[in-house]
Amino acid sequence: MHRFSKLIAPVFLTLLLVSCGATPGFTSSQDTTLPNAPDYTYIDTKGNVYSISTKKLIYDPVSEDNTIDGLDDEGRHLELNIALNDYAKMAAACEQQLTTPQKELPANYTGYVIPTLTRKTAEETEQIDLSIKAVDELDYIIKPFLKDE
């Protein structure tokens, strides 16, 4: 009798899970998305562009090769597939900067471009100039994703 209970318990558990709608051993093939989620474009102090959407992080560096134009080599163009959770982290950081008052850049600012953050939805586009503190905070969240590649 004891051996019979060892055999029937896994079968009973599987039937219980299936009857509740769960399918053991299978994951859903449906992609979870956020409908109407905004896309963000962040331009850092060197002119590197980071495009963030629910599925991708696209990095367009200032230059792909060492050049003589006075700009640093900022790496290669990357298109990274990202998880929805990763998008949520980056989107939260962007939203925080959009709602935080930005300080003007100091008079001795030596960046190549004015850093900006753009939020684009189907209805509207919003763009702000960023402070150095905001750039540091966005770099802290976004740049680690590029190091994996």
Phi and psi in radians as a Rosetta constraint file:
Dihedral C 1 N 2 CA 2 C 2 CIRCULARHARMONIC -1.093 0.35
Dihedral N 2 CA 2 C 2 N 3 CIRCULARHARMONIC -0.715 0.35
Dihedral C 2 N 3 CA 3 C 3 CIRCULARHARMONIC -1.167 0.35
Dihedral N 3 CA 3 C 3 N 4 CIRCULARHARMONIC -0.644 0.35
Dihedral C 3 N 4 CA 4 C 4 CIRCULARHARMONIC -1.081 0.35
Dihedral N 4 CA 4 C 4 N 5 CIRCULARHARMONIC -0.678 0.35
Dihedral C 4 N 5 CA 5 C 5 CIRCULARHARMONIC -1.209 0.35
Dihedral N 5 CA 5 C 5 N 6 CIRCULARHARMONIC -0.550 0.35
Dihedral C 5 N 6 CA 6 C 6 CIRCULARHARMONIC -1.183 0.35
Dihedral N 6 CA 6 C 6 N 7 CIRCULARHARMONIC -0.565 0.35
Dihedral C 6 N 7 CA 7 C 7 CIRCULARHARMONIC -1.415 0.35
Dihedral N 7 CA 7 C 7 N 8 CIRCULARHARMONIC -0.625 0.35
Dihedral C 7 N 8 CA 8 C 8 CIRCULARHARMONIC -1.419 0.35
Dihedral N 8 CA 8 C 8 N 9 CIRCULARHARMONIC -0.491 0.35
Dihedral C 8 N 9 CA 9 C 9 CIRCULARHARMONIC -1.029 0.35
Dihedral N 9 CA 9 C 9 N 10 CIRCULARHARMONIC -0.856 0.35
Dihedral C 9 N 10 CA 10 C 10 CIRCULARHARMONIC -1.108 0.35
Dihedral N 10 CA 10 C 10 N 11 CIRCULARHARMONIC -0.641 0.35
Dihedral C 10 N 11 CA 11 C 11 CIRCULARHARMONIC -1.157 0.35
Dihedral N 11 CA 11 C 11 N 12 CIRCULARHARMONIC -0.776 0.35
Dihedral C 11 N 12 CA 12 C 12 CIRCULARHARMONIC -1.074 0.35
Dihedral N 12 CA 12 C 12 N 13 CIRCULARHARMONIC -0.761 0.35
Dihedral C 12 N 13 CA 13 C 13 CIRCULARHARMONIC -1.089 0.35
Dihedral N 13 CA 13 C 13 N 14 CIRCULARHARMONIC -0.746 0.35
Dihedral C 13 N 14 CA 14 C 14 CIRCULARHARMONIC -1.102 0.35
Dihedral N 14 CA 14 C 14 N 15 CIRCULARHARMONIC -0.769 0.35
Dihedral C 14 N 15 CA 15 C 15 CIRCULARHARMONIC -1.099 0.35
Dihedral N 15 CA 15 C 15 N 16 CIRCULARHARMONIC -0.679 0.35
Dihedral C 15 N 16 CA 16 C 16 CIRCULARHARMONIC -1.096 0.35
Dihedral N 16 CA 16 C 16 N 17 CIRCULARHARMONIC -0.807 0.35
Dihedral C 16 N 17 CA 17 C 17 CIRCULARHARMONIC -1.108 0.35
Dihedral N 17 CA 17 C 17 N 18 CIRCULARHARMONIC -0.761 0.35
Dihedral C 17 N 18 CA 18 C 18 CIRCULARHARMONIC -1.138 0.35
Dihedral N 18 CA 18 C 18 N 19 CIRCULARHARMONIC -0.679 0.35
Dihedral C 18 N 19 CA 19 C 19 CIRCULARHARMONIC -1.167 0.35
Dihedral N 19 CA 19 C 19 N 20 CIRCULARHARMONIC -0.417 0.35
Dihedral C 19 N 20 CA 20 C 20 CIRCULARHARMONIC -1.519 0.35
Dihedral N 20 CA 20 C 20 N 21 CIRCULARHARMONIC -0.019 0.35
Dihedral C 20 N 21 CA 21 C 21 CIRCULARHARMONIC 1.780 0.35
Dihedral N 21 CA 21 C 21 N 22 CIRCULARHARMONIC -0.124 0.35
Dihedral C 21 N 22 CA 22 C 22 CIRCULARHARMONIC -1.433 0.35
Dihedral N 22 CA 22 C 22 N 23 CIRCULARHARMONIC 2.579 0.35
Dihedral C 22 N 23 CA 23 C 23 CIRCULARHARMONIC -2.134 0.35
Dihedral N 23 CA 23 C 23 N 24 CIRCULARHARMONIC 1.753 0.35
Dihedral C 23 N 24 CA 24 C 24 CIRCULARHARMONIC -1.053 0.35
Dihedral N 24 CA 24 C 24 N 25 CIRCULARHARMONIC 2.354 0.35
Dihedral C 24 N 25 CA 25 C 25 CIRCULARHARMONIC 1.491 0.35
Dihedral N 25 CA 25 C 25 N 26 CIRCULARHARMONIC -0.048 0.35
Dihedral C 25 N 26 CA 26 C 26 CIRCULARHARMONIC -2.133 0.35
Dihedral N 26 CA 26 C 26 N 27 CIRCULARHARMONIC 2.496 0.35
Dihedral C 26 N 27 CA 27 C 27 CIRCULARHARMONIC -1.935 0.35
Dihedral N 27 CA 27 C 27 N 28 CIRCULARHARMONIC 2.743 0.35
Dihedral C 27 N 28 CA 28 C 28 CIRCULARHARMONIC -1.212 0.35
Dihedral N 28 CA 28 C 28 N 29 CIRCULARHARMONIC 2.373 0.35
Dihedral C 28 N 29 CA 29 C 29 CIRCULARHARMONIC -1.529 0.35
Dihedral N 29 CA 29 C 29 N 30 CIRCULARHARMONIC -0.092 0.35
Dihedral C 29 N 30 CA 30 C 30 CIRCULARHARMONIC -1.333 0.35
Dihedral N 30 CA 30 C 30 N 31 CIRCULARHARMONIC 2.360 0.35
Dihedral C 30 N 31 CA 31 C 31 CIRCULARHARMONIC -1.497 0.35
Dihedral N 31 CA 31 C 31 N 32 CIRCULARHARMONIC 2.210 0.35
Dihedral C 31 N 32 CA 32 C 32 CIRCULARHARMONIC -1.451 0.35
Dihedral N 32 CA 32 C 32 N 33 CIRCULARHARMONIC 2.239 0.35
Dihedral C 32 N 33 CA 33 C 33 CIRCULARHARMONIC -2.279 0.35
Dihedral N 33 CA 33 C 33 N 34 CIRCULARHARMONIC 2.899 0.35
Dihedral C 33 N 34 CA 34 C 34 CIRCULARHARMONIC -1.850 0.35
Dihedral N 34 CA 34 C 34 N 35 CIRCULARHARMONIC 1.870 0.35
Dihedral C 34 N 35 CA 35 C 35 CIRCULARHARMONIC -1.109 0.35
Dihedral N 35 CA 35 C 35 N 36 CIRCULARHARMONIC 2.447 0.35
Dihedral C 35 N 36 CA 36 C 36 CIRCULARHARMONIC 1.097 0.35
Dihedral N 36 CA 36 C 36 N 37 CIRCULARHARMONIC 0.401 0.35
Dihedral C 36 N 37 CA 37 C 37 CIRCULARHARMONIC -1.230 0.35
Dihedral N 37 CA 37 C 37 N 38 CIRCULARHARMONIC 2.379 0.35
Dihedral C 37 N 38 CA 38 C 38 CIRCULARHARMONIC -1.293 0.35
Dihedral N 38 CA 38 C 38 N 39 CIRCULARHARMONIC 2.741 0.35
Dihedral C 38 N 39 CA 39 C 39 CIRCULARHARMONIC -1.768 0.35
Dihedral N 39 CA 39 C 39 N 40 CIRCULARHARMONIC 2.561 0.35
Dihedral C 39 N 40 CA 40 C 40 CIRCULARHARMONIC -2.130 0.35
Dihedral N 40 CA 40 C 40 N 41 CIRCULARHARMONIC 2.520 0.35
Dihedral C 40 N 41 CA 41 C 41 CIRCULARHARMONIC -2.228 0.35
Dihedral N 41 CA 41 C 41 N 42 CIRCULARHARMONIC 2.113 0.35
Dihedral C 41 N 42 CA 42 C 42 CIRCULARHARMONIC -2.022 0.35
Dihedral N 42 CA 42 C 42 N 43 CIRCULARHARMONIC 2.234 0.35
Dihedral C 42 N 43 CA 43 C 43 CIRCULARHARMONIC -2.000 0.35
Dihedral N 43 CA 43 C 43 N 44 CIRCULARHARMONIC 2.115 0.35
Dihedral C 43 N 44 CA 44 C 44 CIRCULARHARMONIC -1.468 0.35
Dihedral N 44 CA 44 C 44 N 45 CIRCULARHARMONIC -3.059 0.35
Dihedral C 44 N 45 CA 45 C 45 CIRCULARHARMONIC -1.210 0.35
Dihedral N 45 CA 45 C 45 N 46 CIRCULARHARMONIC -0.260 0.35
Dihedral C 45 N 46 CA 46 C 46 CIRCULARHARMONIC -1.739 0.35
Dihedral N 46 CA 46 C 46 N 47 CIRCULARHARMONIC -0.102 0.35
Dihedral C 46 N 47 CA 47 C 47 CIRCULARHARMONIC 1.703 0.35
Dihedral N 47 CA 47 C 47 N 48 CIRCULARHARMONIC 0.073 0.35
Dihedral C 47 N 48 CA 48 C 48 CIRCULARHARMONIC -1.201 0.35
Dihedral N 48 CA 48 C 48 N 49 CIRCULARHARMONIC 2.447 0.35
Dihedral C 48 N 49 CA 49 C 49 CIRCULARHARMONIC -1.962 0.35
Dihedral N 49 CA 49 C 49 N 50 CIRCULARHARMONIC 2.285 0.35
Dihedral C 49 N 50 CA 50 C 50 CIRCULARHARMONIC -2.067 0.35
Dihedral N 50 CA 50 C 50 N 51 CIRCULARHARMONIC 2.008 0.35
Dihedral C 50 N 51 CA 51 C 51 CIRCULARHARMONIC -1.824 0.35
Dihedral N 51 CA 51 C 51 N 52 CIRCULARHARMONIC 2.182 0.35
Dihedral C 51 N 52 CA 52 C 52 CIRCULARHARMONIC -2.101 0.35
Dihedral N 52 CA 52 C 52 N 53 CIRCULARHARMONIC 2.147 0.35
Dihedral C 52 N 53 CA 53 C 53 CIRCULARHARMONIC -2.277 0.35
Dihedral N 53 CA 53 C 53 N 54 CIRCULARHARMONIC 3.115 0.35
Dihedral C 53 N 54 CA 54 C 54 CIRCULARHARMONIC -1.126 0.35
Dihedral N 54 CA 54 C 54 N 55 CIRCULARHARMONIC -0.340 0.35
Dihedral C 54 N 55 CA 55 C 55 CIRCULARHARMONIC -2.055 0.35
Dihedral N 55 CA 55 C 55 N 56 CIRCULARHARMONIC -0.322 0.35
Dihedral C 55 N 56 CA 56 C 56 CIRCULARHARMONIC -2.429 0.35
Dihedral N 56 CA 56 C 56 N 57 CIRCULARHARMONIC 2.616 0.35
Dihedral C 56 N 57 CA 57 C 57 CIRCULARHARMONIC -2.051 0.35
Dihedral N 57 CA 57 C 57 N 58 CIRCULARHARMONIC 2.048 0.35
Dihedral C 57 N 58 CA 58 C 58 CIRCULARHARMONIC -1.943 0.35
Dihedral N 58 CA 58 C 58 N 59 CIRCULARHARMONIC 2.219 0.35
Dihedral C 58 N 59 CA 59 C 59 CIRCULARHARMONIC -1.967 0.35
Dihedral N 59 CA 59 C 59 N 60 CIRCULARHARMONIC 2.077 0.35
Dihedral C 59 N 60 CA 60 C 60 CIRCULARHARMONIC -1.990 0.35
Dihedral N 60 CA 60 C 60 N 61 CIRCULARHARMONIC 1.823 0.35
Dihedral C 60 N 61 CA 61 C 61 CIRCULARHARMONIC -1.306 0.35
Dihedral N 61 CA 61 C 61 N 62 CIRCULARHARMONIC 2.890 0.35
Dihedral C 61 N 62 CA 62 C 62 CIRCULARHARMONIC -0.998 0.35
Dihedral N 62 CA 62 C 62 N 63 CIRCULARHARMONIC -0.853 0.35
Dihedral C 62 N 63 CA 63 C 63 CIRCULARHARMONIC -2.539 0.35
Dihedral N 63 CA 63 C 63 N 64 CIRCULARHARMONIC 2.529 0.35
Dihedral C 63 N 64 CA 64 C 64 CIRCULARHARMONIC -1.479 0.35
Dihedral N 64 CA 64 C 64 N 65 CIRCULARHARMONIC -0.332 0.35
Dihedral C 64 N 65 CA 65 C 65 CIRCULARHARMONIC -2.289 0.35
Dihedral N 65 CA 65 C 65 N 66 CIRCULARHARMONIC 2.821 0.35
Dihedral C 65 N 66 CA 66 C 66 CIRCULARHARMONIC -1.085 0.35
Dihedral N 66 CA 66 C 66 N 67 CIRCULARHARMONIC 2.272 0.35
Dihedral C 66 N 67 CA 67 C 67 CIRCULARHARMONIC -2.218 0.35
Dihedral N 67 CA 67 C 67 N 68 CIRCULARHARMONIC 3.033 0.35
Dihedral C 67 N 68 CA 68 C 68 CIRCULARHARMONIC -1.841 0.35
Dihedral N 68 CA 68 C 68 N 69 CIRCULARHARMONIC 0.282 0.35
Dihedral C 68 N 69 CA 69 C 69 CIRCULARHARMONIC -1.503 0.35
Dihedral N 69 CA 69 C 69 N 70 CIRCULARHARMONIC 0.117 0.35
Dihedral C 69 N 70 CA 70 C 70 CIRCULARHARMONIC 1.545 0.35
Dihedral N 70 CA 70 C 70 N 71 CIRCULARHARMONIC -0.048 0.35
Dihedral C 70 N 71 CA 71 C 71 CIRCULARHARMONIC -1.701 0.35
Dihedral N 71 CA 71 C 71 N 72 CIRCULARHARMONIC 2.505 0.35
Dihedral C 71 N 72 CA 72 C 72 CIRCULARHARMONIC -1.228 0.35
Dihedral N 72 CA 72 C 72 N 73 CIRCULARHARMONIC 2.659 0.35
Dihedral C 72 N 73 CA 73 C 73 CIRCULARHARMONIC -1.306 0.35
Dihedral N 73 CA 73 C 73 N 74 CIRCULARHARMONIC 2.037 0.35
Dihedral C 73 N 74 CA 74 C 74 CIRCULARHARMONIC -1.838 0.35
Dihedral N 74 CA 74 C 74 N 75 CIRCULARHARMONIC 0.312 0.35
Dihedral C 74 N 75 CA 75 C 75 CIRCULARHARMONIC 1.770 0.35
Dihedral N 75 CA 75 C 75 N 76 CIRCULARHARMONIC -2.830 0.35
Dihedral C 75 N 76 CA 76 C 76 CIRCULARHARMONIC -1.944 0.35
Dihedral N 76 CA 76 C 76 N 77 CIRCULARHARMONIC 2.713 0.35
Dihedral C 76 N 77 CA 77 C 77 CIRCULARHARMONIC -1.047 0.35
Dihedral N 77 CA 77 C 77 N 78 CIRCULARHARMONIC 2.337 0.35
Dihedral C 77 N 78 CA 78 C 78 CIRCULARHARMONIC -2.315 0.35
Dihedral N 78 CA 78 C 78 N 79 CIRCULARHARMONIC 2.463 0.35
Dihedral C 78 N 79 CA 79 C 79 CIRCULARHARMONIC -2.185 0.35
Dihedral N 79 CA 79 C 79 N 80 CIRCULARHARMONIC 1.920 0.35
Dihedral C 79 N 80 CA 80 C 80 CIRCULARHARMONIC -1.915 0.35
Dihedral N 80 CA 80 C 80 N 81 CIRCULARHARMONIC 2.282 0.35
Dihedral C 80 N 81 CA 81 C 81 CIRCULARHARMONIC -1.309 0.35
Dihedral N 81 CA 81 C 81 N 82 CIRCULARHARMONIC 2.309 0.35
Dihedral C 81 N 82 CA 82 C 82 CIRCULARHARMONIC -2.162 0.35
Dihedral N 82 CA 82 C 82 N 83 CIRCULARHARMONIC 2.687 0.35
Dihedral C 82 N 83 CA 83 C 83 CIRCULARHARMONIC -1.370 0.35
Dihedral N 83 CA 83 C 83 N 84 CIRCULARHARMONIC 2.765 0.35
Dihedral C 83 N 84 CA 84 C 84 CIRCULARHARMONIC -1.049 0.35
Dihedral N 84 CA 84 C 84 N 85 CIRCULARHARMONIC -0.608 0.35
Dihedral C 84 N 85 CA 85 C 85 CIRCULARHARMONIC -1.118 0.35
Dihedral N 85 CA 85 C 85 N 86 CIRCULARHARMONIC -0.694 0.35
Dihedral C 85 N 86 CA 86 C 86 CIRCULARHARMONIC -1.167 0.35
Dihedral N 86 CA 86 C 86 N 87 CIRCULARHARMONIC -0.723 0.35
Dihedral C 86 N 87 CA 87 C 87 CIRCULARHARMONIC -1.019 0.35
Dihedral N 87 CA 87 C 87 N 88 CIRCULARHARMONIC -0.768 0.35
Dihedral C 87 N 88 CA 88 C 88 CIRCULARHARMONIC -1.050 0.35
Dihedral N 88 CA 88 C 88 N 89 CIRCULARHARMONIC -0.691 0.35
Dihedral C 88 N 89 CA 89 C 89 CIRCULARHARMONIC -1.107 0.35
Dihedral N 89 CA 89 C 89 N 90 CIRCULARHARMONIC -0.823 0.35
Dihedral C 89 N 90 CA 90 C 90 CIRCULARHARMONIC -1.196 0.35
Dihedral N 90 CA 90 C 90 N 91 CIRCULARHARMONIC -0.689 0.35
Dihedral C 90 N 91 CA 91 C 91 CIRCULARHARMONIC -1.118 0.35
Dihedral N 91 CA 91 C 91 N 92 CIRCULARHARMONIC -0.684 0.35
Dihedral C 91 N 92 CA 92 C 92 CIRCULARHARMONIC -1.100 0.35
Dihedral N 92 CA 92 C 92 N 93 CIRCULARHARMONIC -0.716 0.35
Dihedral C 92 N 93 CA 93 C 93 CIRCULARHARMONIC -1.130 0.35
Dihedral N 93 CA 93 C 93 N 94 CIRCULARHARMONIC -0.714 0.35
Dihedral C 93 N 94 CA 94 C 94 CIRCULARHARMONIC -1.136 0.35
Dihedral N 94 CA 94 C 94 N 95 CIRCULARHARMONIC -0.805 0.35
Dihedral C 94 N 95 CA 95 C 95 CIRCULARHARMONIC -1.063 0.35
Dihedral N 95 CA 95 C 95 N 96 CIRCULARHARMONIC -0.657 0.35
Dihedral C 95 N 96 CA 96 C 96 CIRCULARHARMONIC -1.068 0.35
Dihedral N 96 CA 96 C 96 N 97 CIRCULARHARMONIC -0.740 0.35
Dihedral C 96 N 97 CA 97 C 97 CIRCULARHARMONIC -1.204 0.35
Dihedral N 97 CA 97 C 97 N 98 CIRCULARHARMONIC -0.605 0.35
Dihedral C 97 N 98 CA 98 C 98 CIRCULARHARMONIC -1.168 0.35
Dihedral N 98 CA 98 C 98 N 99 CIRCULARHARMONIC -0.492 0.35
Dihedral C 98 N 99 CA 99 C 99 CIRCULARHARMONIC -1.697 0.35
Dihedral N 99 CA 99 C 99 N 100 CIRCULARHARMONIC -0.125 0.35
Dihedral C 99 N 100 CA 100 C 100 CIRCULARHARMONIC -1.668 0.35
Dihedral N 100 CA 100 C 100 N 101 CIRCULARHARMONIC 2.287 0.35
Dihedral C 100 N 101 CA 101 C 101 CIRCULARHARMONIC -1.066 0.35
Dihedral N 101 CA 101 C 101 N 102 CIRCULARHARMONIC 2.278 0.35
Dihedral C 101 N 102 CA 102 C 102 CIRCULARHARMONIC -1.673 0.35
Dihedral N 102 CA 102 C 102 N 103 CIRCULARHARMONIC 2.356 0.35
Dihedral C 102 N 103 CA 103 C 103 CIRCULARHARMONIC -1.364 0.35
Dihedral N 103 CA 103 C 103 N 104 CIRCULARHARMONIC 2.602 0.35
Dihedral C 103 N 104 CA 104 C 104 CIRCULARHARMONIC -1.165 0.35
Dihedral N 104 CA 104 C 104 N 105 CIRCULARHARMONIC 2.666 0.35
Dihedral C 104 N 105 CA 105 C 105 CIRCULARHARMONIC -1.169 0.35
Dihedral N 105 CA 105 C 105 N 106 CIRCULARHARMONIC 2.522 0.35
Dihedral C 105 N 106 CA 106 C 106 CIRCULARHARMONIC -1.152 0.35
Dihedral N 106 CA 106 C 106 N 107 CIRCULARHARMONIC 2.760 0.35
Dihedral C 106 N 107 CA 107 C 107 CIRCULARHARMONIC -1.068 0.35
Dihedral N 107 CA 107 C 107 N 108 CIRCULARHARMONIC -0.499 0.35
Dihedral C 107 N 108 CA 108 C 108 CIRCULARHARMONIC -1.621 0.35
Dihedral N 108 CA 108 C 108 N 109 CIRCULARHARMONIC 0.338 0.35
Dihedral C 108 N 109 CA 109 C 109 CIRCULARHARMONIC -1.054 0.35
Dihedral N 109 CA 109 C 109 N 110 CIRCULARHARMONIC 2.260 0.35
Dihedral C 109 N 110 CA 110 C 110 CIRCULARHARMONIC -2.053 0.35
Dihedral N 110 CA 110 C 110 N 111 CIRCULARHARMONIC 0.293 0.35
Dihedral C 110 N 111 CA 111 C 111 CIRCULARHARMONIC -1.215 0.35
Dihedral N 111 CA 111 C 111 N 112 CIRCULARHARMONIC 2.808 0.35
Dihedral C 111 N 112 CA 112 C 112 CIRCULARHARMONIC -1.326 0.35
Dihedral N 112 CA 112 C 112 N 113 CIRCULARHARMONIC -0.556 0.35
Dihedral C 112 N 113 CA 113 C 113 CIRCULARHARMONIC -2.414 0.35
Dihedral N 113 CA 113 C 113 N 114 CIRCULARHARMONIC 2.866 0.35
Dihedral C 113 N 114 CA 114 C 114 CIRCULARHARMONIC -1.370 0.35
Dihedral N 114 CA 114 C 114 N 115 CIRCULARHARMONIC 2.136 0.35
Dihedral C 114 N 115 CA 115 C 115 CIRCULARHARMONIC -1.202 0.35
Dihedral N 115 CA 115 C 115 N 116 CIRCULARHARMONIC 2.393 0.35
Dihedral C 115 N 116 CA 116 C 116 CIRCULARHARMONIC -2.367 0.35
Dihedral N 116 CA 116 C 116 N 117 CIRCULARHARMONIC 2.817 0.35
Dihedral C 116 N 117 CA 117 C 117 CIRCULARHARMONIC -2.344 0.35
Dihedral N 117 CA 117 C 117 N 118 CIRCULARHARMONIC 2.228 0.35
Dihedral C 117 N 118 CA 118 C 118 CIRCULARHARMONIC -2.083 0.35
Dihedral N 118 CA 118 C 118 N 119 CIRCULARHARMONIC 2.355 0.35
Dihedral C 118 N 119 CA 119 C 119 CIRCULARHARMONIC -2.036 0.35
Dihedral N 119 CA 119 C 119 N 120 CIRCULARHARMONIC 2.124 0.35
Dihedral C 119 N 120 CA 120 C 120 CIRCULARHARMONIC -2.122 0.35
Dihedral N 120 CA 120 C 120 N 121 CIRCULARHARMONIC 2.204 0.35
Dihedral C 120 N 121 CA 121 C 121 CIRCULARHARMONIC -2.095 0.35
Dihedral N 121 CA 121 C 121 N 122 CIRCULARHARMONIC 3.120 0.35
Dihedral C 121 N 122 CA 122 C 122 CIRCULARHARMONIC -1.141 0.35
Dihedral N 122 CA 122 C 122 N 123 CIRCULARHARMONIC -0.474 0.35
Dihedral C 122 N 123 CA 123 C 123 CIRCULARHARMONIC -1.648 0.35
Dihedral N 123 CA 123 C 123 N 124 CIRCULARHARMONIC -0.589 0.35
Dihedral C 123 N 124 CA 124 C 124 CIRCULARHARMONIC -2.668 0.35
Dihedral N 124 CA 124 C 124 N 125 CIRCULARHARMONIC 2.862 0.35
Dihedral C 124 N 125 CA 125 C 125 CIRCULARHARMONIC -2.230 0.35
Dihedral N 125 CA 125 C 125 N 126 CIRCULARHARMONIC 2.295 0.35
Dihedral C 125 N 126 CA 126 C 126 CIRCULARHARMONIC -2.179 0.35
Dihedral N 126 CA 126 C 126 N 127 CIRCULARHARMONIC 2.356 0.35
Dihedral C 126 N 127 CA 127 C 127 CIRCULARHARMONIC -2.355 0.35
Dihedral N 127 CA 127 C 127 N 128 CIRCULARHARMONIC 2.420 0.35
Dihedral C 127 N 128 CA 128 C 128 CIRCULARHARMONIC -2.311 0.35
Dihedral N 128 CA 128 C 128 N 129 CIRCULARHARMONIC 2.687 0.35
Dihedral C 128 N 129 CA 129 C 129 CIRCULARHARMONIC -1.490 0.35
Dihedral N 129 CA 129 C 129 N 130 CIRCULARHARMONIC 2.477 0.35
Dihedral C 129 N 130 CA 130 C 130 CIRCULARHARMONIC -1.792 0.35
Dihedral N 130 CA 130 C 130 N 131 CIRCULARHARMONIC 2.631 0.35
Dihedral C 130 N 131 CA 131 C 131 CIRCULARHARMONIC -1.455 0.35
Dihedral N 131 CA 131 C 131 N 132 CIRCULARHARMONIC 2.928 0.35
Dihedral C 131 N 132 CA 132 C 132 CIRCULARHARMONIC -1.095 0.35
Dihedral N 132 CA 132 C 132 N 133 CIRCULARHARMONIC -0.664 0.35
Dihedral C 132 N 133 CA 133 C 133 CIRCULARHARMONIC -1.078 0.35
Dihedral N 133 CA 133 C 133 N 134 CIRCULARHARMONIC -0.739 0.35
Dihedral C 133 N 134 CA 134 C 134 CIRCULARHARMONIC -1.110 0.35
Dihedral N 134 CA 134 C 134 N 135 CIRCULARHARMONIC -0.717 0.35
Dihedral C 134 N 135 CA 135 C 135 CIRCULARHARMONIC -1.060 0.35
Dihedral N 135 CA 135 C 135 N 136 CIRCULARHARMONIC -0.793 0.35
Dihedral C 135 N 136 CA 136 C 136 CIRCULARHARMONIC -1.054 0.35
Dihedral N 136 CA 136 C 136 N 137 CIRCULARHARMONIC -0.729 0.35
Dihedral C 136 N 137 CA 137 C 137 CIRCULARHARMONIC -1.193 0.35
Dihedral N 137 CA 137 C 137 N 138 CIRCULARHARMONIC -0.711 0.35
Dihedral C 137 N 138 CA 138 C 138 CIRCULARHARMONIC -1.205 0.35
Dihedral N 138 CA 138 C 138 N 139 CIRCULARHARMONIC -0.719 0.35
Dihedral C 138 N 139 CA 139 C 139 CIRCULARHARMONIC -1.021 0.35
Dihedral N 139 CA 139 C 139 N 140 CIRCULARHARMONIC -0.684 0.35
Dihedral C 139 N 140 CA 140 C 140 CIRCULARHARMONIC -1.075 0.35
Dihedral N 140 CA 140 C 140 N 141 CIRCULARHARMONIC -0.615 0.35
Dihedral C 140 N 141 CA 141 C 141 CIRCULARHARMONIC -1.502 0.35
Dihedral N 141 CA 141 C 141 N 142 CIRCULARHARMONIC -0.744 0.35
Dihedral C 141 N 142 CA 142 C 142 CIRCULARHARMONIC -1.507 0.35
Dihedral N 142 CA 142 C 142 N 143 CIRCULARHARMONIC -0.753 0.35
Dihedral C 142 N 143 CA 143 C 143 CIRCULARHARMONIC -1.099 0.35
Dihedral N 143 CA 143 C 143 N 144 CIRCULARHARMONIC -0.539 0.35
Dihedral C 143 N 144 CA 144 C 144 CIRCULARHARMONIC -1.019 0.35
Dihedral N 144 CA 144 C 144 N 145 CIRCULARHARMONIC -0.480 0.35
Dihedral C 144 N 145 CA 145 C 145 CIRCULARHARMONIC -1.141 0.35
Dihedral N 145 CA 145 C 145 N 146 CIRCULARHARMONIC -0.526 0.35
Dihedral C 145 N 146 CA 146 C 146 CIRCULARHARMONIC -1.332 0.35
Dihedral N 146 CA 146 C 146 N 147 CIRCULARHARMONIC -0.427 0.35
Dihedral C 146 N 147 CA 147 C 147 CIRCULARHARMONIC -1.229 0.35
Dihedral N 147 CA 147 C 147 N 148 CIRCULARHARMONIC -0.394 0.35
Dihedral C 147 N 148 CA 148 C 148 CIRCULARHARMONIC -1.238 0.35
Dihedral N 148 CA 148 C 148 N 149 CIRCULARHARMONIC -0.363 0.35
